[in-house]
């Protein structure tokens, strides 16, 4: 399993959060479908598990990740079992 195109991941693909991310550094998980509550807030999920978000730096792709180990965010809030993470901070686990 695995799409080798840069910045593109598949549903169910195992991933790791980059050590350069502002939180969840080094955490591992799997590309997943967001829970219903998240889908109700943001209806623009492509294929059900990623979305394109307009930012001040241009459009960025974000994926929903179910973390294997719950994580505290950069402010110490949480722990969170799932998160939306920008694709530039996601690495494949091979």
N, CA, C and O atoms as CSV, one atom per row, in Angstrom:
chain,resi,resn,atom,element,x,y,z
A,1,UNK,N,N,0.856,-1.178,0.000
A,1,UNK,CA,C,0.000,0.000,0.000
A,1,UNK,C,C,0.893,1.229,0.000
A,1,UNK,O,O,1.933,1.238,0.659
A,2,UNK,N,N,0.509,2.244,-0.716
A,2,UNK,CA,C,1.274,3.474,-0.648
A,2,UNK,C,C,1.342,4.195,-1.973
A,2,UNK,O,O,1.673,3.612,-3.005
A,3,UNK,N,N,1.033,5.435,-1.925
A,3,UNK,CA,C,1.118,6.283,-3.099
A,3,UNK,C,C,2.417,7.066,-2.951
A,3,UNK,O,O,2.565,7.814,-1.985
A,4,UNK,N,N,3.356,6.919,-3.869
A,4,UNK,CA,C,4.663,7.552,-3.700
A,4,UNK,C,C,4.692,9.002,-4.154
A,4,UNK,O,O,5.719,9.667,-4.017
A,5,UNK,N,N,3.577,9.511,-4.697
A,5,UNK,CA,C,3.538,10.914,-5.110
A,5,UNK,C,C,3.717,11.803,-3.882
A,5,UNK,O,O,3.024,11.623,-2.881
A,6,UNK,N,N,4.635,12.753,-3.952
A,6,UNK,CA,C,4.955,13.632,-2.832
A,6,UNK,C,C,3.716,14.353,-2.312
A,6,UNK,O,O,2.949,14.926,-3.087
A,7,UNK,N,N,3.527,14.319,-0.992
A,7,UNK,CA,C,2.424,15.035,-0.365
A,7,UNK,C,C,1.074,14.371,-0.508
A,7,UNK,O,O,0.055,14.953,-0.138
A,8,UNK,N,N,1.050,13.160,-1.039
A,8,UNK,CA,C,-0.223,12.457,-1.206
A,8,UNK,C,C,-0.162,11.149,-0.439
A,8,UNK,O,O,0.786,10.372,-0.557
A,9,UNK,N,N,-1.198,10.935,0.345
A,9,UNK,CA,C,-1.274,9.742,1.175
A,9,UNK,C,C,-2.608,9.061,0.931
A,9,UNK,O,O,-3.558,9.685,0.459
A,10,UNK,N,N,-2.672,7.792,1.251
A,10,UNK,CA,C,-3.877,6.994,1.049
A,10,UNK,C,C,-4.554,6.698,2.378
A,10,UNK,O,O,-3.901,6.630,3.418
A,11,UNK,N,N,-5.849,6.525,2.334
A,11,UNK,CA,C,-6.605,6.130,3.500
A,11,UNK,C,C,-6.014,4.831,4.044
A,11,UNK,O,O,-5.817,3.878,3.290
A,12,UNK,N,N,-5.734,4.788,5.330
A,12,UNK,CA,C,-5.171,3.599,5.960
A,12,UNK,C,C,-3.653,3.532,5.948
A,12,UNK,O,O,-3.070,2.619,6.533
A,13,UNK,N,N,-3.009,4.485,5.293
A,13,UNK,CA,C,-1.544,4.481,5.214
A,13,UNK,C,C,-0.933,4.878,6.563
A,13,UNK,O,O,-1.391,5.824,7.204
A,14,UNK,N,N,0.097,4.152,6.984
A,14,UNK,CA,C,0.782,4.453,8.245
A,14,UNK,C,C,1.729,5.625,8.034
A,14,UNK,O,O,2.474,5.668,7.055
A,15,UNK,N,N,1.692,6.589,8.977
A,15,UNK,CA,C,2.479,7.806,8.846
A,15,UNK,C,C,3.108,8.207,10.181
A,15,UNK,O,O,2.756,7.695,11.244
A,16,UNK,N,N,4.049,9.141,10.081
A,16,UNK,CA,C,4.728,9.706,11.245
A,16,UNK,C,C,4.707,11.221,11.094
A,16,UNK,O,O,4.876,11.743,9.991
A,17,UNK,N,N,4.499,11.928,12.206
A,17,UNK,CA,C,4.524,13.386,12.200
A,17,UNK,C,C,5.983,13.834,12.292
A,17,UNK,O,O,6.741,13.334,13.124
A,18,UNK,N,N,6.367,14.770,11.440
A,18,UNK,CA,C,7.735,15.272,11.388
A,18,UNK,C,C,8.161,15.872,12.730
A,18,UNK,O,O,7.342,16.414,13.473
A,19,UNK,N,N,9.437,15.764,13.017
A,19,UNK,CA,C,10.003,16.386,14.216
A,19,UNK,C,C,9.994,17.907,14.097
A,19,UNK,O,O,10.204,18.603,15.091
A,20,UNK,N,N,9.751,18.437,12.887
A,20,UNK,CA,C,9.681,19.883,12.667
A,20,UNK,C,C,8.278,20.461,12.896
A,20,UNK,O,O,8.098,21.678,12.839
A,21,UNK,N,N,7.308,19.620,13.148
A,21,UNK,CA,C,5.946,20.104,13.385
A,21,UNK,C,C,5.873,20.751,14.771
A,21,UNK,O,O,6.655,20.409,15.658
A,22,UNK,N,N,4.926,21.694,14.957
A,22,UNK,CA,C,4.857,22.419,16.228
A,22,UNK,C,C,4.263,21.605,17.377
A,22,UNK,O,O,4.324,22.042,18.526
A,23,UNK,N,N,3.693,20.439,17.097
A,23,UNK,CA,C,3.239,19.535,18.167
A,23,UNK,C,C,3.132,18.125,17.586
A,23,UNK,O,O,3.238,17.938,16.373
A,24,UNK,N,N,2.927,17.163,18.431
A,24,UNK,CA,C,2.849,15.753,18.025
A,24,UNK,C,C,4.115,15.295,17.313
A,24,UNK,O,O,4.075,14.394,16.476
A,25,UNK,N,N,5.227,15.915,17.647
A,25,UNK,CA,C,6.509,15.610,16.989
A,25,UNK,C,C,6.878,14.135,17.149
A,25,UNK,O,O,6.993,13.624,18.263
A,26,UNK,N,N,7.059,13.468,16.015
A,26,UNK,CA,C,7.473,12.071,16.029
A,26,UNK,C,C,6.356,11.081,16.286
A,26,UNK,O,O,6.593,9.873,16.285
A,27,UNK,N,N,5.143,11.565,16.508
A,27,UNK,CA,C,4.016,10.657,16.751
A,27,UNK,C,C,3.708,9.867,15.484
A,27,UNK,O,O,3.929,10.350,14.374
A,28,UNK,N,N,3.208,8.673,15.654
A,28,UNK,CA,C,2.823,7.841,14.522
A,28,UNK,C,C,1.322,7.610,14.548
A,28,UNK,O,O,0.668,7.716,15.585
A,29,UNK,N,N,0.798,7.289,13.371
A,29,UNK,CA,C,-0.632,7.039,13.260
A,29,UNK,C,C,-0.980,6.544,11.878
A,29,UNK,O,O,-0.132,6.028,11.150
A,30,UNK,N,N,-2.234,6.708,11.531
A,30,UNK,CA,C,-2.740,6.207,10.255
A,30,UNK,C,C,-3.682,7.252,9.656
A,30,UNK,O,O,-4.447,7.897,10.372
A,31,UNK,N,N,-3.614,7.409,8.332
A,31,UNK,CA,C,-4.540,8.307,7.628
A,31,UNK,C,C,-5.947,7.728,7.794
A,31,UNK,O,O,-6.187,6.558,7.498
A,32,UNK,N,N,-6.875,8.571,8.275
A,32,UNK,CA,C,-8.205,8.082,8.635
A,32,UNK,C,C,-9.290,9.062,8.199
A,32,UNK,O,O,-9.002,10.185,7.785
A,33,UNK,N,N,-10.520,8.625,8.298
A,33,UNK,CA,C,-11.687,9.466,8.058
A,33,UNK,C,C,-11.992,10.186,9.368
A,33,UNK,O,O,-12.020,9.553,10.424
A,34,UNK,N,N,-12.222,11.498,9.318
A,34,UNK,CA,C,-12.528,12.221,10.555
A,34,UNK,C,C,-13.848,11.761,11.166
A,34,UNK,O,O,-14.714,11.234,10.468
A,35,UNK,N,N,-13.994,11.963,12.477
A,35,UNK,CA,C,-15.264,11.612,13.115
A,35,UNK,C,C,-16.402,12.499,12.616
A,35,UNK,O,O,-16.161,13.557,12.035
A,36,UNK,N,N,-17.634,12.067,12.843
A,36,UNK,CA,C,-18.814,12.784,12.358
A,36,UNK,C,C,-18.834,14.237,12.813
A,36,UNK,O,O,-19.205,15.116,12.035
A,37,UNK,N,N,-18.443,14.509,14.055
A,37,UNK,CA,C,-18.469,15.886,14.572
A,37,UNK,C,C,-17.566,16.802,13.748
A,37,UNK,O,O,-17.915,17.959,13.510
A,38,UNK,N,N,-16.426,16.306,13.315
A,38,UNK,CA,C,-15.517,17.099,12.480
A,38,UNK,C,C,-16.110,17.264,11.085
A,38,UNK,O,O,-16.032,18.345,10.503
A,39,UNK,N,N,-16.691,16.218,10.554
A,39,UNK,CA,C,-17.328,16.296,9.228
A,39,UNK,C,C,-18.459,17.311,9.211
A,39,UNK,O,O,-18.705,17.949,8.187
A,40,UNK,N,N,-19.145,17.466,10.325
A,40,UNK,CA,C,-20.228,18.439,10.400
A,40,UNK,C,C,-19.693,19.871,10.377
A,40,UNK,O,O,-20.351,20.764,9.843
A,41,UNK,N,N,-18.513,20.099,10.947
A,41,UNK,CA,C,-17.913,21.437,10.967
A,41,UNK,C,C,-17.287,21.793,9.626
A,41,UNK,O,O,-17.389,22.932,9.168
A,42,UNK,N,N,-16.633,20.808,8.993
A,42,UNK,CA,C,-15.927,21.021,7.734
A,42,UNK,C,C,-16.403,19.984,6.739
A,42,UNK,O,O,-16.067,18.806,6.862
A,43,UNK,N,N,-17.180,20.406,5.756
A,43,UNK,CA,C,-17.769,19.469,4.800
A,43,UNK,C,C,-16.942,19.320,3.532
A,43,UNK,O,O,-17.379,18.673,2.580
A,44,UNK,N,N,-15.758,19.907,3.510
A,44,UNK,CA,C,-14.977,19.930,2.273
A,44,UNK,C,C,-13.890,18.861,2.215
A,44,UNK,O,O,-12.835,19.091,1.624
A,45,UNK,N,N,-14.128,17.696,2.817
A,45,UNK,CA,C,-13.147,16.613,2.806
A,45,UNK,C,C,-13.150,15.930,1.445
A,45,UNK,O,O,-14.201,15.506,0.966
A,46,UNK,N,N,-11.984,15.821,0.822
A,46,UNK,CA,C,-11.830,15.114,-0.450
A,46,UNK,C,C,-11.593,13.637,-0.148
A,46,UNK,O,O,-10.779,13.298,0.711
A,47,UNK,N,N,-12.286,12.786,-0.838
A,47,UNK,CA,C,-12.198,11.336,-0.614
A,47,UNK,C,C,-12.463,10.981,0.840
A,47,UNK,O,O,-12.197,9.853,1.256
A,48,UNK,N,N,-12.986,11.928,1.626
A,48,UNK,CA,C,-13.359,11.659,3.005
A,48,UNK,C,C,-12.263,11.786,4.036
A,48,UNK,O,O,-12.537,11.631,5.226
A,49,UNK,N,N,-10.991,12.070,3.622
A,49,UNK,CA,C,-9.921,12.061,4.613
A,49,UNK,C,C,-8.868,13.152,4.456
A,49,UNK,O,O,-7.933,13.203,5.255
A,50,UNK,N,N,-8.981,14.026,3.459
A,50,UNK,CA,C,-8.074,15.165,3.363
A,50,UNK,C,C,-8.824,16.358,2.792
A,50,UNK,O,O,-9.875,16.206,2.171
A,51,UNK,N,N,-8.272,17.545,3.009
A,51,UNK,CA,C,-8.903,18.737,2.446
A,51,UNK,C,C,-7.860,19.766,2.089
A,51,UNK,O,O,-6.768,19.792,2.656
A,52,UNK,N,N,-8.210,20.613,1.140
A,52,UNK,CA,C,-7.363,21.716,0.694
A,52,UNK,C,C,-7.821,22.961,1.442
A,52,UNK,O,O,-8.995,23.327,1.389
A,53,UNK,N,N,-6.883,23.616,2.145
A,53,UNK,CA,C,-7.223,24.761,2.981
A,53,UNK,C,C,-6.476,25.984,2.480
A,53,UNK,O,O,-5.261,25.941,2.287
A,54,UNK,N,N,-7.208,27.084,2.269
A,54,UNK,CA,C,-6.563,28.337,1.877
A,54,UNK,C,C,-5.931,28.964,3.108
A,54,UNK,O,O,-6.607,29.209,4.107
A,55,UNK,N,N,-4.619,29.224,3.032
A,55,UNK,CA,C,-3.890,29.838,4.129
A,55,UNK,C,C,-3.235,31.119,3.627
A,55,UNK,O,O,-3.306,31.431,2.438
A,56,UNK,N,N,-2.603,31.853,4.519
A,56,UNK,CA,C,-1.899,33.065,4.108
A,56,UNK,C,C,-0.693,32.734,3.233
A,56,UNK,O,O,-0.157,33.611,2.556
A,57,UNK,N,N,-0.269,31.485,3.246
A,57,UNK,CA,C,0.862,31.044,2.420
A,57,UNK,C,C,0.402,30.275,1.183
A,57,UNK,O,O,1.201,29.598,0.536
A,58,UNK,N,N,-0.866,30.380,0.863
A,58,UNK,CA,C,-1.405,29.653,-0.283
A,58,UNK,C,C,-2.212,28.451,0.169
A,58,UNK,O,O,-2.423,28.236,1.362
A,59,UNK,N,N,-2.657,27.678,-0.798
A,59,UNK,CA,C,-3.464,26.503,-0.488
A,59,UNK,C,C,-2.581,25.370,0.011
A,59,UNK,O,O,-1.539,25.077,-0.576
A,60,UNK,N,N,-3.003,24.738,1.096
A,60,UNK,CA,C,-2.251,23.636,1.710
A,60,UNK,C,C,-3.166,22.426,1.855
A,60,UNK,O,O,-4.371,22.567,2.064
A,61,UNK,N,N,-2.588,21.250,1.742
A,61,UNK,CA,C,-3.335,20.008,1.914
A,61,UNK,C,C,-3.154,19.515,3.348
A,61,UNK,O,O,-2.034,19.437,3.853
A,62,UNK,N,N,-4.261,19.186,3.989
A,62,UNK,CA,C,-4.265,18.655,5.352
A,62,UNK,C,C,-4.921,17.281,5.346
A,62,UNK,O,O,-5.903,17.054,4.640
A,63,UNK,N,N,-4.370,16.368,6.137
A,63,UNK,CA,C,-4.917,15.020,6.278
A,63,UNK,C,C,-5.386,14.799,7.701
A,63,UNK,O,O,-4.853,15.375,8.649
A,64,UNK,N,N,-6.406,13.941,7.832
A,64,UNK,CA,C,-6.871,13.540,9.153
A,64,UNK,C,C,-6.075,12.302,9.550
A,64,UNK,O,O,-5.968,11.342,8.786
A,65,UNK,N,N,-5.517,12.341,10.764
A,65,UNK,CA,C,-4.675,11.244,11.239
A,65,UNK,C,C,-5.185,10.748,12.586
A,65,UNK,O,O,-5.397,11.532,13.511
A,66,UNK,N,N,-5.377,9.449,12.682
A,66,UNK,CA,C,-5.685,8.811,13.963
A,66,UNK,C,C,-4.341,8.398,14.556
A,66,UNK,O,O,-3.634,7.560,13.997
A,67,UNK,N,N,-4.001,8.997,15.694
A,67,UNK,CA,C,-2.697,8.772,16.324
A,67,UNK,C,C,-2.697,7.466,17.113
A,67,UNK,O,O,-3.692,7.125,17.751
A,68,UNK,N,N,-1.594,6.745,17.070
A,68,UNK,CA,C,-1.487,5.500,17.828
A,68,UNK,C,C,-1.375,5.772,19.325
A,68,UNK,O,O,-1.840,4.975,20.140
A,69,UNK,N,N,-0.758,6.898,19.687
A,69,UNK,CA,C,-0.615,7.304,21.080
A,69,UNK,C,C,-1.128,8.734,21.209
A,69,UNK,O,O,-0.699,9.615,20.464
A,70,UNK,N,N,-2.035,8.970,22.142
A,70,UNK,CA,C,-2.590,10.311,22.343
A,70,UNK,C,C,-1.474,11.310,22.612
A,70,UNK,O,O,-0.460,10.982,23.228
A,71,UNK,N,N,-1.683,12.557,22.131
A,71,UNK,CA,C,-0.666,13.602,22.217
A,71,UNK,C,C,-1.241,14.874,22.826
A,71,UNK,O,O,-2.415,15.190,22.635
A,72,UNK,N,N,-0.399,15.604,23.566
A,72,UNK,CA,C,-0.742,16.946,24.011
A,72,UNK,C,C,-0.343,17.909,22.910
A,72,UNK,O,O,0.656,17.689,22.225
A,73,UNK,N,N,-1.122,18.988,22.728
A,73,UNK,CA,C,-0.753,19.966,21.703
A,73,UNK,C,C,0.316,20.913,22.245
A,73,UNK,O,O,0.774,20.756,23.376
A,74,UNK,N,N,0.711,21.894,21.438
A,74,UNK,CA,C,1.797,22.807,21.802
A,74,UNK,C,C,1.484,23.627,23.050
A,74,UNK,O,O,2.398,24.099,23.725
A,75,UNK,N,N,0.192,23.800,23.365
A,75,UNK,CA,C,-0.217,24.539,24.565
A,75,UNK,C,C,-0.407,23.630,25.771
A,75,UNK,O,O,-0.739,24.105,26.857
A,76,UNK,N,N,-0.200,22.326,25.592
A,76,UNK,CA,C,-0.399,21.369,26.669
A,76,UNK,C,C,-1.827,20.875,26.788
A,76,UNK,O,O,-2.160,20.165,27.738
A,77,UNK,N,N,-2.686,21.245,25.825
A,77,UNK,CA,C,-4.071,20.773,25.834
A,77,UNK,C,C,-4.137,19.353,25.268
A,77,UNK,O,O,-3.251,18.922,24.530
A,78,UNK,N,N,-5.170,18.659,25.618
A,78,UNK,CA,C,-5.348,17.299,25.146
A,78,UNK,C,C,-5.492,16.367,26.333
A,78,UNK,O,O,-5.941,16.791,27.398
A,79,UNK,N,N,-5.130,15.142,26.177
A,79,UNK,CA,C,-4.491,14.529,25.008
A,79,UNK,C,C,-5.477,14.295,23.860
A,79,UNK,O,O,-6.666,14.050,24.063
A,80,UNK,N,N,-4.930,14.381,22.659
A,80,UNK,CA,C,-5.716,14.191,21.451
A,80,UNK,C,C,-5.372,12.852,20.821
A,80,UNK,O,O,-4.204,12.485,20.693
A,81,UNK,N,N,-6.417,12.131,20.429
A,81,UNK,CA,C,-6.246,10.828,19.771
A,81,UNK,C,C,-6.205,10.951,18.259
A,81,UNK,O,O,-5.756,10.037,17.568
A,82,UNK,N,N,-6.682,12.103,17.737
A,82,UNK,CA,C,-6.748,12.333,16.304
A,82,UNK,C,C,-6.422,13.783,16.026
A,82,UNK,O,O,-6.564,14.641,16.897
A,83,UNK,N,N,-5.978,14.057,14.792
A,83,UNK,CA,C,-5.615,15.431,14.452
A,83,UNK,C,C,-5.627,15.637,12.947
A,83,UNK,O,O,-5.497,14.694,12.167
A,84,UNK,N,N,-5.789,16.903,12.560
A,84,UNK,CA,C,-5.636,17.305,11.170
A,84,UNK,C,C,-4.239,17.903,11.045
A,84,UNK,O,O,-3.913,18.865,11.740
A,85,UNK,N,N,-3.409,17.338,10.161
A,85,UNK,CA,C,-2.008,17.743,10.034
A,85,UNK,C,C,-1.703,18.095,8.578
A,85,UNK,O,O,-2.120,17.394,7.655
A,86,UNK,N,N,-0.970,19.187,8.390
A,86,UNK,CA,C,-0.552,19.607,7.052
A,86,UNK,C,C,0.369,18.549,6.444
A,86,UNK,O,O,1.234,18.000,7.126
A,87,UNK,N,N,0.176,18.273,5.166
A,87,UNK,CA,C,0.918,17.186,4.511
A,87,UNK,C,C,2.431,17.386,4.542
A,87,UNK,O,O,3.177,16.407,4.527
A,88,UNK,N,N,2.894,18.623,4.585
A,88,UNK,CA,C,4.347,18.865,4.623
A,88,UNK,C,C,4.998,18.329,5.889
A,88,UNK,O,O,6.221,18.199,5.946
A,89,UNK,N,N,4.202,18.018,6.900
A,89,UNK,CA,C,4.735,17.522,8.175
A,89,UNK,C,C,4.409,16.061,8.390
A,89,UNK,O,O,4.532,15.555,9.506
A,90,UNK,N,N,3.992,15.371,7.331
A,90,UNK,CA,C,3.668,13.956,7.416
A,90,UNK,C,C,4.686,13.161,6.615
A,90,UNK,O,O,5.011,13.511,5.480
A,91,UNK,N,N,5.185,12.090,7.218
A,91,UNK,CA,C,6.151,11.205,6.548
A,91,UNK,C,C,5.578,9.797,6.512
A,91,UNK,O,O,4.855,9.392,7.422
A,92,UNK,N,N,5.896,9.060,5.473
A,92,UNK,CA,C,5.473,7.666,5.387
A,92,UNK,C,C,6.264,6.798,6.360
A,92,UNK,O,O,7.449,7.025,6.603
A,93,UNK,N,N,5.583,5.806,6.907
A,93,UNK,CA,C,6.243,4.774,7.702
A,93,UNK,C,C,6.333,3.560,6.801
A,93,UNK,O,O,5.319,3.016,6.362
A,94,UNK,N,N,7.544,3.149,6.536
A,94,UNK,CA,C,7.743,2.005,5.610
A,94,UNK,C,C,8.154,0.779,6.384
A,94,UNK,O,O,8.369,-0.281,5.794
